[in-house]
Each structure stands twice: as structure tokens, then as C-alpha cells.
Amino acid sequence: MKYFLALLIFFMLSGISHSAELTIGLIPEQNVFKQVERYKPLGDYIEKKTGNKITFTILSRYGNILDNFHNKKLDGAFWGSFTGAMAIKKLGIEMLARPVNNDGNSTYWGYIVVRKDSGIKNVQDMKGKSLAFVEQATTAGYIFPMAYFKEHGVSNIKTYFKEYYFAGSHDAALYAVLDIKADVGCVKNSMLDRLAEKDPRIKNELVVLAQSPEVPSNGLGLRKEIAFGVKADIKRVLLEMEGDPEGKKILEQFGALRFVETKDSDYTPVFEIAKRAGITLENYEYINK
């Protein structure tokens, strides 16, 4: 009898005996329709292989993925490096896996870019210019640039730049510079490379002035309360995709070579960049003003 009860408790805790319905949040790193087009085949694949129903919801802002985690009853998210770091600290999220990009990296880095014909070659040349960030809850799109500017003598961006604003996504910030709507822009390298495959102007007309340390690419992390078996199944399916012909096709559509295991320690560089920017995660106000 004791053995039966122990076995029953194991199955209940592990989640092996039943599937789940999971709502996964997506940060708006690019145009909403392109986000749906990129992630839906992956969600369908996970559903087919695990029996867990996957519903994606795209949030209007990066920071909303934290503020609305409970309000929207999210079970997890594909966290950006900075929102992932905050999710670990504030929500106790358990990270599972992240994609290896087509360049062979499971990490990305931030760029500060300008037009080649702008005459801007350093931070001193940026004084009095316009600046396009992405969101206050992004490593490449705000945290790294703030650390970089601070370390190069810019104590107040409000007075140093003619104006600055938040474009809302990496592609929008990049095109703001390309289309001469901003003088300086912040973007993640993987997004720049992905867009440059279809638009040669990006590599021909823009130049990178600064590059951040490597940080984890957007990874899937779930609530710690999700049954162990459910998390284990999803993690297994993601890590084994490259060995499955159908999975490999989905990876190609997604723009990745494979998924790799992700741990909390992978976010150490993000914590260090935030510290350099003078940001304390526990009381950081990450909603754009």
C-alpha cells in the first residue's frame, strides 16, 4: 500500500500521467505578425510531440512580460536576456532551453549603430544627436547602451542627446537609423543579421560603433509550479529537435540550428552589465516613461 501511494505521488508530481495547457508569453522583439509567423510552427511541434497545448501571447512591451505574468496567467515565456534575468530574480522562473542561432551562437550581443555617412565615430560625436533605444527592459536595446554611455562620460542622456525615444522593437530601432529618423540606434546582432539577409542596405549603409559582451539568446522558461514531467518533456523535445527530420525543418523556419540547455548561471553577464549601468534589478523601474 505504501509503495502504491508513493508511486501515485510520484506520477502526480512529475506530471507524467497528464498533459497541460500552457500560455507562453513572447516579447515584441520584432513586428507582431513576424513574431507569430516565427513561433507558431514551434508551438505546434511541441504540442504534437508532448501532448501539451501551447498558446502564445505577444505582449505590447518587454516589461509587460513581468508585470502581466500573473494577470494574464502566463505559464512561461521566451524571455529576453534582461527580462530572463529579472524573471529569475523576481519570479523564480526555471529556464529550460534556448536556440542556437544560424551563426552557431546560443548567445547574442548588443550593437550601437549609426549610418556610415553620419560622421559619427564615437560617443563625443553623438552629443546633440537623436538616439533610438528599444525598451528599458532589454539588454541590447537599453541596458548595455546605458552602461556604455556611462563609462564614456555621459552622466545624463537627457541633456547629452538632442532627443531619445523607445522604438519598441529591435527592427524598429534599426530602421530608425537606416531611414534617417534617428542618428544613433541600439539593436541586437542576431536581429540585425536576420534583417540584413533580406535588406542589403543594412550592412552597406550602417556601421557598428560598440558591441556588448555576449548574453543568452531568448530562452524558454516556465513557472516553477509547472509539473516536473511537463517541463522535462518540453525540454527533451526542444533539445532533440535537430535529430528529427520534422524538427529540423521547424528549426530552419525558426531561424535556429538547435536548442541547448539553459541555466540560471548563463545570465551572469546580464547581471554584470546591469551593475555597470548602475541598475539594481530588485527595484528597477523598467516601464518606458
C-alpha positions as CSV (number, residue, x, y, z in Angstrom):
1,M,0.0,0.0,0.0
2,K,2.8,2.4,0.9
3,Y,4.5,1.6,-2.4
4,F,1.3,2.3,-4.3
5,L,0.9,5.7,-2.6
6,A,4.5,6.6,-3.2
7,L,4.2,5.7,-6.9
8,L,0.9,7.7,-7.2
9,I,2.5,10.8,-5.6
10,F,5.5,10.5,-7.9
11,F,3.3,10.5,-11.0
12,M,1.2,13.4,-9.7
13,L,4.3,15.5,-9.0
14,S,6.1,14.6,-12.2
15,G,3.1,15.3,-14.5
16,I,3.8,12.1,-16.5
17,S,0.2,10.9,-16.3
18,H,-1.4,14.0,-17.8
19,S,-0.7,16.8,-20.3
20,A,-1.1,20.5,-19.7
21,E,-2.4,23.7,-21.3
22,L,0.3,26.3,-21.3
23,T,0.2,30.0,-22.2
24,I,3.6,31.3,-23.2
25,G,4.4,35.0,-23.5
26,L,6.5,36.5,-26.3
27,I,8.4,39.7,-26.1
28,P,7.9,42.1,-29.0
29,E,11.5,41.9,-30.4
30,Q,10.1,42.5,-33.9
31,N,6.9,43.1,-35.8
32,V,4.0,41.3,-34.1
33,F,3.0,39.4,-37.3
34,K,6.5,38.2,-37.9
35,Q,6.7,37.0,-34.3
36,V,3.6,34.9,-34.7
37,E,4.9,33.6,-38.1
38,R,8.2,32.6,-36.4
39,Y,6.9,31.0,-33.2
40,K,3.6,29.2,-34.2
41,P,5.2,26.3,-36.0
42,L,7.4,25.7,-33.0
43,G,4.4,25.7,-30.7
44,D,2.6,23.3,-33.0
45,Y,5.6,21.0,-32.9
46,I,5.8,21.0,-29.1
47,E,2.1,20.2,-29.0
48,K,2.4,17.3,-31.3
49,K,5.4,15.8,-29.6
50,T,4.3,16.3,-25.9
51,G,0.5,16.5,-25.9
52,N,0.7,19.8,-24.1
53,K,-1.4,22.5,-25.7
54,I,0.7,25.6,-26.4
55,T,-0.8,29.1,-26.8
56,F,1.4,32.1,-27.5
57,T,0.5,35.6,-26.5
58,I,2.6,38.6,-27.7
59,L,2.9,41.4,-25.2
60,S,3.0,45.0,-26.2
61,R,6.1,45.9,-24.2
62,Y,9.1,44.0,-22.9
63,G,8.4,44.9,-19.3
64,N,4.8,43.7,-19.6
65,I,6.0,40.2,-19.6
66,L,6.9,40.6,-15.9
67,D,4.0,42.9,-14.8
68,N,1.4,40.8,-16.6
69,F,2.8,37.4,-15.7
70,H,0.2,36.7,-13.1
71,N,-2.5,39.0,-14.5
72,K,-2.5,37.2,-17.8
73,K,-2.0,33.8,-16.1
74,L,1.2,33.1,-18.1
75,D,2.8,29.7,-17.5
76,G,6.1,30.8,-19.1
77,A,7.8,32.9,-21.8
78,F,10.5,33.1,-24.3
79,W,12.5,35.5,-22.1
80,G,14.9,38.1,-23.4
81,S,18.3,38.1,-21.6
82,F,17.3,41.0,-19.3
83,T,13.7,40.0,-18.7
84,G,15.0,36.5,-18.1
85,A,17.5,37.8,-15.5
86,M,14.6,39.7,-13.8
87,A,12.3,36.7,-14.0
88,I,14.9,34.5,-12.2
89,K,15.3,37.1,-9.5
90,K,11.7,38.2,-9.1
91,L,9.6,35.2,-10.2
92,G,11.7,32.2,-9.6
93,I,11.4,31.1,-13.2
94,E,13.1,27.9,-14.2
95,M,15.0,28.2,-17.5
96,L,14.8,25.2,-19.9
97,A,16.4,25.8,-23.3
98,R,17.4,28.5,-25.8
99,P,18.1,28.4,-29.6
100,V,21.5,28.3,-31.3
101,N,21.3,30.9,-34.0
102,N,22.3,30.2,-37.6
103,D,25.7,31.8,-36.9
104,G,26.4,28.9,-34.4
105,N,25.9,31.0,-31.3
106,S,23.3,30.5,-28.5
107,T,24.2,34.0,-27.3
108,Y,23.9,37.4,-28.8
109,W,25.3,40.8,-28.2
110,G,24.2,44.4,-28.4
111,Y,25.2,46.9,-31.0
112,I,25.2,50.6,-31.1
113,V,24.9,51.6,-34.7
114,V,25.0,54.7,-36.9
115,R,24.9,55.5,-40.6
116,K,28.2,55.3,-42.3
117,D,27.6,58.8,-43.8
118,S,26.6,60.3,-40.4
119,G,30.1,61.5,-39.5
120,I,29.6,59.9,-36.0
121,K,32.7,57.9,-35.0
122,N,32.5,57.9,-31.1
123,V,30.4,59.0,-28.2
124,Q,31.7,62.6,-28.3
125,D,30.3,62.8,-31.9
126,M,26.9,61.7,-30.6
127,K,26.4,64.9,-28.5
128,G,23.3,66.8,-29.6
129,K,22.1,63.9,-31.8
130,S,19.0,61.8,-31.6
131,L,19.0,58.3,-30.2
132,A,16.6,55.3,-30.7
133,F,16.5,52.8,-27.8
134,V,14.3,49.6,-27.9
135,E,12.8,49.2,-24.5
136,Q,14.0,49.8,-20.9
137,A,13.7,46.1,-20.2
138,T,16.2,45.0,-22.9
139,T,19.9,44.3,-22.6
140,A,20.9,45.2,-26.2
141,G,18.3,47.9,-26.6
142,Y,18.9,49.9,-23.4
143,I,20.9,48.3,-20.5
144,F,24.2,47.9,-22.5
145,P,24.0,51.3,-24.2
146,M,23.4,53.0,-20.8
147,A,26.4,51.2,-19.3
148,Y,28.5,52.2,-22.4
149,F,27.5,55.8,-22.3
150,K,28.1,56.0,-18.5
151,E,31.6,54.6,-19.0
152,H,32.3,57.1,-21.7
153,G,31.4,60.2,-19.7
154,V,27.7,60.6,-20.4
155,S,26.2,61.3,-17.0
156,N,22.7,62.4,-18.2
157,I,21.3,61.2,-21.6
158,K,18.5,63.8,-21.3
159,T,21.0,66.7,-21.7
160,Y,23.6,64.9,-23.8
161,F,21.4,63.9,-26.7
162,K,19.0,66.2,-28.6
163,E,16.3,63.6,-28.0
164,Y,15.9,59.9,-27.3
165,Y,13.0,57.6,-27.6
166,F,11.9,54.0,-27.4
167,A,11.2,52.4,-30.7
168,G,9.5,49.4,-29.1
169,S,11.3,46.7,-31.1
170,H,14.8,45.9,-32.4
171,D,13.8,46.1,-36.0
172,A,12.1,49.5,-35.5
173,A,15.2,50.9,-33.8
174,L,17.5,49.7,-36.5
175,Y,15.3,51.1,-39.3
176,A,15.0,54.4,-37.5
177,V,18.7,54.9,-38.1
178,L,18.7,53.3,-41.6
179,D,15.8,55.6,-42.7
180,I,17.5,58.7,-41.0
181,K,14.8,59.1,-38.3
182,A,17.4,58.8,-35.6
183,D,21.2,59.3,-35.6
184,V,22.1,56.5,-33.2
185,G,20.4,53.2,-32.7
186,C,20.6,50.2,-30.4
187,V,19.9,46.7,-31.7
188,K,20.8,43.0,-31.0
189,N,23.2,41.5,-33.5
190,S,21.0,38.5,-34.3
191,M,18.2,40.7,-35.4
192,L,20.5,42.9,-37.5
193,D,21.9,39.8,-39.2
194,R,18.4,38.3,-39.8
195,L,17.1,41.5,-41.3
196,A,20.3,42.0,-43.4
197,E,19.7,38.7,-45.2
198,K,16.7,40.4,-46.9
199,D,17.8,44.0,-46.9
200,P,21.5,44.6,-48.1
201,R,21.2,48.3,-47.2
202,I,21.7,47.3,-43.5
203,K,25.3,46.1,-44.0
204,N,26.1,48.6,-46.7
205,E,24.9,51.8,-45.0
206,L,25.3,51.1,-41.3
207,V,28.3,50.8,-39.1
208,V,28.7,49.3,-35.6
209,L,30.4,51.6,-33.1
210,A,30.1,49.5,-29.9
211,Q,29.4,45.9,-29.0
212,S,28.3,44.4,-25.7
213,P,29.5,41.2,-24.0
214,E,27.7,38.0,-25.1
215,V,24.4,37.3,-23.3
216,P,21.9,34.3,-23.6
217,S,19.6,34.4,-26.6
218,N,15.8,34.4,-25.9
219,G,15.1,31.2,-23.9
220,L,12.1,29.3,-22.7
221,G,11.5,29.5,-19.0
222,L,8.4,28.1,-17.1
223,R,6.9,28.7,-13.7
224,K,8.5,26.5,-11.0
225,E,5.0,25.3,-10.2
226,I,4.6,23.5,-13.6
227,A,4.7,19.8,-13.1
228,F,8.2,18.3,-13.4
229,G,7.2,15.9,-16.1
230,V,5.7,18.6,-18.3
231,K,8.8,20.7,-18.1
232,A,11.0,17.6,-18.7
233,D,9.0,16.6,-21.8
234,I,9.2,20.1,-23.4
235,K,12.9,20.4,-22.6
236,R,13.6,17.0,-24.1
237,V,11.6,17.8,-27.3
238,L,13.5,21.1,-27.8
239,L,16.9,19.5,-27.2
240,E,16.2,16.6,-29.6
241,M,14.7,18.6,-32.4
242,E,17.8,18.7,-34.6
243,G,17.8,14.8,-34.7
244,D,14.2,14.7,-36.1
245,P,13.6,15.5,-39.8
246,E,10.4,17.3,-38.9
247,G,12.0,19.1,-36.1
248,K,15.0,20.1,-38.3
249,K,12.5,21.7,-40.8
250,I,10.8,23.6,-37.9
251,L,14.2,24.8,-36.7
252,E,15.0,26.1,-40.2
253,Q,11.8,28.1,-40.2
254,F,12.5,29.4,-36.8
255,G,16.0,30.5,-37.8
256,A,18.0,28.2,-35.5
257,L,20.3,25.2,-35.7
258,R,19.2,23.6,-32.5
259,F,18.2,24.2,-28.9
260,V,20.6,23.9,-25.9
261,E,20.1,23.6,-22.2
262,T,19.9,26.9,-20.3
263,K,20.8,27.5,-16.6
264,D,20.5,30.5,-14.3
265,S,24.2,30.9,-14.3
266,D,24.1,31.7,-18.0
267,Y,22.6,35.1,-17.1
268,T,25.7,36.2,-15.0
269,P,26.9,38.6,-17.9
270,V,23.5,40.3,-17.8
271,F,23.7,40.9,-14.1
272,E,27.2,42.4,-14.6
273,I,26.1,44.7,-17.4
274,A,23.2,46.0,-15.3
275,K,25.6,46.7,-12.5
276,R,27.9,48.7,-14.9
277,A,24.8,50.7,-15.9
278,G,24.1,51.4,-12.2
279,I,20.9,49.3,-12.2
280,T,19.7,47.3,-9.3
281,L,17.3,44.6,-10.5
282,E,15.3,44.4,-7.3
283,N,14.0,47.9,-7.6
284,Y,14.5,48.8,-11.3
285,E,11.7,50.7,-13.0
286,Y,11.6,49.2,-16.4
287,I,8.5,50.7,-17.9
288,N,9.2,53.3,-20.5
289,K,8.3,56.9,-19.5
